[in-house]
Amino acid sequence: MKIVVIGGTGLIGSKLVTKLGEHGHEAVAAAPNTGVNTLTGEGLAEVLAGAQVVIDVSNSPSFEEKAVLEFFETSTRNLLAAEAAAGVGHHVALSVVGTERPPGNAYFRAKIAQEQLIEKSPIPFSLVHATQFFEFVRRIADEATDGGKVRMAPVLFQPIAGDEVAQALGRVSVGTPLNGRVEVAGPEQVRMDEFFRDELASWGDPREVVTDPHAHYFGAELLERSLVPDDGATLGRIRYRDWSARNAAGK
């Protein structure tokens, strides 16, 4: 089938396009650098012609509150309207575990707005909620850095490999629309402060990880289970240490 991947040249999108193609599907990467812009609508009608499924893994270039909300609302409205006109039968979107739980940051609120638009649309849909990707672990540490200290809350943390997020999206996209959501997460649940203390040590990073219950995660304090899935989530098999070792070896 023809499957259009919005954000198909990014981290998850590029993996997804490759995996779908390996399974015999016509996977089309759609992004501004391929002539498709969901904010302006440019190229949408052309790329969606003949598509059975659309997978939206696009992301806002800015996490500033107004900008991120505008991105997800505008791009999702434009995309859903174009899908309706093209007769697309399944809209799949990547979202984040924990968007529905307080307290939320500006990014989570924007993702909630996106999900609400999808749920209200007449197009059958599936939402895939994923925990944080292994590929963003270093960015999380940098975001939490204050001087020479990395402030981390002692809450539960369960990151997942980007490859396994792409696999989950691929499986959902070729199945019957859920008209609901599934959650995917890594195989190991750990304390966030302990995880980063161990990882910075393994990197030879001199920054000190400080346990701080009030530490912010991209602008918001976290509750015990803000970042981990409920029971019944699909768990990946790749452990962070194994993934990190393979990447360090250049494999």
DONU-514432 format. One line per field, with one value per residue (C-alpha): residue number from 1; y, z, x; residue in one letter. Coordinates in Angstrom, 2 decimals, always signed. Each point is the difference from the previous one (the first is absolute). Layout:
DONU-514432
pos = NUM | ...
py = Y | ...
pz = Z | ...
px = X | ...
code = a | ...
//
This chain:
DONU-514432
pos = 1 | 2 | 3 | 4 | 5 | 6 | 7 | 8 | 9 | 10 | 11 | 12 | 13 | 14 | 15 | 16 | 17 | 18 | 19 | 20 | 21 | 22 | 23 | 24 | 25 | 26 | 27 | 28 | 29 | 30 | 31 | 32 | 33 | 34 | 35 | 36 | 37 | 38 | 39 | 40 | 41 | 42 | 43 | 44 | 45 | 46 | 47 | 48 | 49 | 50 | 51 | 52 | 53 | 54 | 55 | 56 | 57 | 58 | 59 | 60 | 61 | 62 | 63 | 64 | 65 | 66 | 67 | 68 | 69 | 70 | 71 | 72 | 73 | 74 | 75 | 76 | 77 | 78 | 79 | 80 | 81 | 82 | 83 | 84 | 85 | 86 | 87 | 88 | 89 | 90 | 91 | 92 | 93 | 94 | 95 | 96 | 97 | 98 | 99 | 100 | 101 | 102 | 103 | 104 | 105 | 106 | 107 | 108 | 109 | 110 | 111 | 112 | 113 | 114 | 115 | 116 | 117 | 118 | 119 | 120 | 121 | 122 | 123 | 124 | 125 | 126 | 127 | 128 | 129 | 130 | 131 | 132 | 133 | 134 | 135 | 136 | 137 | 138 | 139 | 140 | 141 | 142 | 143 | 144 | 145 | 146 | 147 | 148 | 149 | 150 | 151 | 152 | 153 | 154 | 155 | 156 | 157 | 158 | 159 | 160 | 161 | 162 | 163 | 164 | 165 | 166 | 167 | 168 | 169 | 170 | 171 | 172 | 173 | 174 | 175 | 176 | 177 | 178 | 179 | 180 | 181 | 182 | 183 | 184 | 185 | 186 | 187 | 188 | 189 | 190 | 191 | 192 | 193 | 194 | 195 | 196 | 197 | 198 | 199 | 200 | 201 | 202 | 203 | 204 | 205 | 206 | 207 | 208 | 209 | 210 | 211 | 212 | 213 | 214 | 215 | 216 | 217 | 218 | 219 | 220 | 221 | 222 | 223 | 224 | 225 | 226 | 227 | 228 | 229 | 230 | 231 | 232 | 233 | 234 | 235 | 236 | 237 | 238 | 239 | 240 | 241 | 242 | 243 | 244 | 245 | 246 | 247 | 248 | 249 | 250 | 251
py = +0.00 | +3.63 | +1.45 | +3.65 | +0.81 | +3.64 | +0.91 | -2.87 | +1.38 | +0.35 | -2.43 | -2.24 | +0.77 | -1.10 | -3.28 | -0.52 | +0.63 | -2.54 | -2.67 | +0.42 | -0.21 | -3.22 | -1.47 | +0.83 | +3.18 | +3.19 | +2.21 | +3.68 | +2.42 | +3.35 | +3.01 | +3.61 | -1.17 | -2.30 | +2.77 | -0.77 | +2.58 | -0.76 | +3.53 | +1.60 | -2.98 | +0.04 | -3.36 | -1.82 | -0.73 | -1.34 | -2.27 | -1.40 | -0.99 | -3.75 | -0.38 | -2.45 | +0.95 | +3.11 | -0.19 | +3.33 | +0.03 | +3.67 | +2.22 | +3.68 | +1.80 | +2.07 | -1.13 | +3.55 | -0.14 | +2.05 | -1.34 | -3.68 | +0.28 | +1.85 | -2.61 | -3.03 | +1.62 | +1.55 | -2.92 | -2.56 | +1.94 | +0.37 | -3.64 | -1.36 | +2.19 | -1.18 | -3.63 | +0.33 | +1.43 | -2.81 | -2.78 | -1.18 | -2.79 | -0.04 | +2.83 | -1.08 | +2.48 | -0.30 | +1.57 | -0.15 | -2.21 | +2.18 | +2.78 | -0.66 | +0.18 | +3.20 | +1.92 | +0.61 | +2.27 | +2.12 | -2.81 | -2.50 | +2.48 | +0.48 | -3.76 | -0.25 | +2.62 | -2.00 | -3.21 | +1.70 | +1.19 | -3.53 | -1.55 | +2.44 | -0.63 | -2.46 | -1.78 | -3.30 | +0.41 | -1.60 | +1.77 | -1.46 | +1.39 | -0.56 | +0.67 | +2.10 | -1.27 | -1.24 | +2.45 | +2.97 | -1.09 | +2.36 | +2.88 | -0.65 | +0.21 | +3.24 | +1.51 | -0.82 | +1.46 | +2.95 | +0.99 | -3.19 | -1.81 | -2.06 | +0.19 | -3.08 | -1.03 | -3.49 | -1.07 | -3.04 | +0.06 | -2.57 | +1.14 | -1.95 | -0.43 | +2.03 | -3.15 | -1.63 | +3.07 | -0.20 | -3.72 | +0.68 | +2.73 | -2.26 | -2.83 | +2.31 | +1.72 | -3.18 | -1.26 | +0.93 | +3.55 | -0.08 | +3.17 | +0.17 | -0.28 | -2.46 | +0.64 | -1.11 | +0.19 | -1.42 | -3.29 | +1.52 | +2.32 | +1.92 | +3.09 | +2.99 | +1.46 | -3.38 | -0.63 | +3.30 | -0.35 | -3.34 | +1.21 | +3.17 | -2.08 | -2.42 | +2.95 | +1.38 | +3.12 | +2.11 | +1.50 | -0.96 | -1.44 | +1.52 | -1.66 | +2.72 | -0.88 | +3.41 | -0.21 | +1.05 | -2.20 | +2.36 | +2.57 | -2.10 | -1.90 | -3.72 | -2.41 | -3.53 | -1.49 | +3.00 | -1.62 | -3.71 | -1.97 | -1.66 | -3.78 | -1.63 | +2.01 | -1.64 | -0.23 | +0.06 | -2.48 | +2.24 | +1.10 | +3.44 | -1.29 | -2.39 | +2.72 | +2.45 | -2.54 | -0.73 | +3.68 | +0.61 | -2.80 | +1.65 | -2.90
pz = +0.00 | -0.35 | +3.38 | +0.34 | +2.92 | +1.06 | +1.50 | -1.98 | -0.18 | +3.78 | +2.63 | +0.29 | -3.43 | -1.93 | +1.93 | -0.66 | -3.74 | -0.22 | +2.01 | -1.95 | -3.29 | +1.13 | +0.51 | -3.54 | +0.61 | -2.01 | +2.81 | -0.88 | +2.15 | +0.22 | +1.54 | -0.90 | -1.64 | -2.28 | -0.94 | +2.53 | +2.67 | +2.38 | +1.43 | -3.38 | -1.67 | -2.80 | -1.77 | +2.17 | -2.68 | -2.36 | +2.49 | +1.46 | -3.38 | +0.15 | +3.59 | +2.27 | +3.20 | +1.38 | +2.93 | +1.65 | +1.83 | -0.66 | +2.81 | +0.80 | -0.63 | +3.14 | +3.44 | +0.99 | +1.26 | -2.69 | -2.86 | +0.87 | +0.42 | -3.30 | -1.78 | +1.13 | -0.38 | -3.42 | -1.52 | +1.31 | -1.28 | -3.44 | -0.11 | +1.05 | -2.53 | -2.79 | +1.08 | -0.09 | -3.52 | -1.11 | +1.56 | +2.41 | +2.20 | +2.97 | +1.82 | +2.34 | +2.29 | +2.31 | +3.40 | +3.48 | +3.00 | +2.78 | -1.99 | +1.83 | +3.49 | +1.96 | +0.24 | -3.66 | -1.70 | -3.08 | -2.32 | +1.65 | -0.18 | -3.70 | -0.57 | +1.87 | -2.36 | -2.97 | +1.31 | +0.60 | -3.61 | -1.21 | +2.26 | -1.24 | -3.65 | -2.00 | -1.18 | +1.81 | +2.11 | +2.22 | +2.58 | +1.03 | +3.33 | +0.46 | +2.88 | -0.59 | -2.62 | +0.81 | -2.62 | +2.17 | +3.28 | -0.37 | -0.87 | +3.18 | +2.06 | -1.72 | +0.53 | +3.73 | +0.46 | +2.35 | +0.09 | +0.66 | +1.46 | -1.72 | +2.00 | -0.32 | +1.76 | +1.60 | -2.11 | -2.22 | -3.46 | -2.79 | -3.28 | -3.26 | -3.12 | -3.00 | -2.15 | +2.22 | -0.14 | -3.79 | +0.12 | +2.18 | -2.32 | -3.00 | +1.57 | +0.97 | -3.38 | -1.98 | +2.45 | +0.65 | +1.39 | +3.79 | +0.43 | +3.23 | +1.14 | +0.86 | +2.16 | -0.74 | +2.34 | +0.60 | +1.84 | +3.14 | +2.54 | +2.14 | +2.19 | -2.17 | +2.31 | +0.39 | -3.76 | -0.80 | +2.81 | -1.45 | -3.59 | +0.59 | +1.83 | -2.93 | -2.40 | +2.13 | +0.45 | +2.98 | +0.71 | +3.32 | -0.03 | +2.86 | +1.16 | +0.13 | +0.39 | -1.43 | -3.03 | -3.21 | -3.06 | -2.98 | +2.10 | +2.37 | +3.24 | -0.24 | +1.96 | +0.79 | -3.18 | -2.34 | -2.48 | +0.17 | -1.53 | +1.65 | +0.18 | -3.37 | -1.92 | -2.75 | +1.22 | -2.20 | +0.31 | -0.47 | +3.25 | +0.16 | +0.95 | -2.97 | -2.35 | +1.34 | -0.36 | -3.61 | -0.85 | +1.72 | -2.13 | -3.13 | -0.84
px = +0.00 | +1.03 | +0.93 | +1.01 | +2.28 | -0.28 | +3.36 | +1.44 | +3.54 | +0.43 | +1.30 | -3.07 | -1.42 | +3.07 | +0.14 | -3.70 | +0.26 | +2.82 | -1.86 | -3.25 | +1.87 | +1.69 | -3.47 | -1.08 | -1.98 | +0.29 | +1.29 | +0.27 | +2.01 | -1.79 | +1.72 | +0.83 | +3.25 | -2.02 | -2.46 | -2.74 | -0.81 | -2.86 | +0.03 | -0.74 | -1.65 | +2.57 | +0.28 | -2.55 | -2.58 | +2.66 | +1.77 | -3.26 | -1.45 | -0.64 | +1.18 | -1.79 | +1.82 | +1.68 | +2.43 | +0.80 | +3.32 | +0.73 | +1.22 | +0.01 | +3.30 | -0.67 | -1.18 | -1.00 | -3.59 | -1.73 | +2.12 | -0.37 | -3.77 | -0.35 | +2.10 | -1.99 | -3.42 | +0.64 | +1.87 | -2.51 | -3.01 | +1.59 | +1.02 | -3.39 | -1.81 | +2.31 | -0.44 | -3.78 | +0.17 | +2.33 | -2.08 | +2.72 | -1.37 | +2.39 | +1.77 | +2.81 | +1.72 | +2.98 | -0.56 | +1.51 | -0.67 | -1.36 | -1.69 | -3.27 | +1.52 | +0.60 | +2.21 | +0.67 | +2.49 | -0.71 | +1.04 | -2.33 | -2.87 | +0.63 | +0.00 | -3.33 | -1.44 | +1.27 | -1.57 | -3.33 | -0.13 | +0.76 | -2.65 | -2.66 | +0.81 | -2.15 | +3.16 | +0.71 | +3.12 | +2.60 | +2.18 | +3.35 | +1.22 | +3.74 | +2.34 | +3.12 | +2.44 | +3.50 | +1.25 | -1.08 | +1.60 | +2.98 | -2.32 | -2.02 | +3.20 | +1.00 | -3.46 | +0.18 | +3.49 | +0.44 | +3.64 | +1.92 | -2.99 | -2.68 | -3.22 | -2.17 | -3.20 | -0.06 | -2.98 | -0.48 | +1.58 | -0.37 | +1.59 | -0.22 | +2.13 | -1.13 | +0.11 | -2.61 | -2.24 | +0.15 | -0.83 | -3.04 | -1.24 | +0.45 | -1.99 | -2.85 | -0.10 | -0.68 | -2.62 | -3.60 | -0.36 | -0.18 | -2.04 | +1.96 | +3.59 | +2.74 | +3.06 | +3.54 | +2.99 | +3.44 | +0.57 | +1.50 | -1.61 | +2.50 | +0.25 | +0.79 | +2.67 | +1.73 | -0.11 | +1.70 | +2.51 | +1.10 | -0.01 | +1.98 | +2.58 | +0.19 | +0.47 | +2.84 | -2.10 | +1.16 | -3.40 | -1.57 | -3.52 | -2.00 | -3.20 | -2.66 | -3.71 | -0.87 | +2.29 | -1.71 | -0.31 | -0.24 | -1.85 | -2.12 | +0.40 | -0.63 | -2.17 | +1.14 | -1.53 | -0.05 | +2.40 | -0.86 | -2.88 | -2.95 | -0.35 | -0.48 | +2.59 | +2.02 | +3.59 | +3.07 | +2.84 | +3.01 | +1.67 | +1.57 | +3.45 | +0.03 | -1.20 | +2.59 | +2.82 | -0.95 | -0.07 | +3.32 | +1.47 | -1.40 | -2.27
code = m | k | i | v | v | i | g | g | t | g | l | i | g | s | k | l | v | t | k | l | g | e | h | g | h | e | a | v | a | a | a | p | n | t | g | v | n | t | l | t | g | e | g | l | a | e | v | l | a | g | a | q | v | v | i | d | v | s | n | s | p | s | f | e | e | k | a | v | l | e | f | f | e | t | s | t | r | n | l | l | a | a | e | a | a | a | g | v | g | h | h | v | a | l | s | v | v | g | t | e | r | p | p | g | n | a | y | f | r | a | k | i | a | q | e | q | l | i | e | k | s | p | i | p | f | s | l | v | h | a | t | q | f | f | e | f | v | r | r | i | a | d | e | a | t | d | g | g | k | v | r | m | a | p | v | l | f | q | p | i | a | g | d | e | v | a | q | a | l | g | r | v | s | v | g | t | p | l | n | g | r | v | e | v | a | g | p | e | q | v | r | m | d | e | f | f | r | d | e | l | a | s | w | g | d | p | r | e | v | v | t | d | p | h | a | h | y | f | g | a | e | l | l | e | r | s | l | v | p | d | d | g | a | t | l | g | r | i | r | y | r | d | w | s | a | r | n | a | a | g | k
//
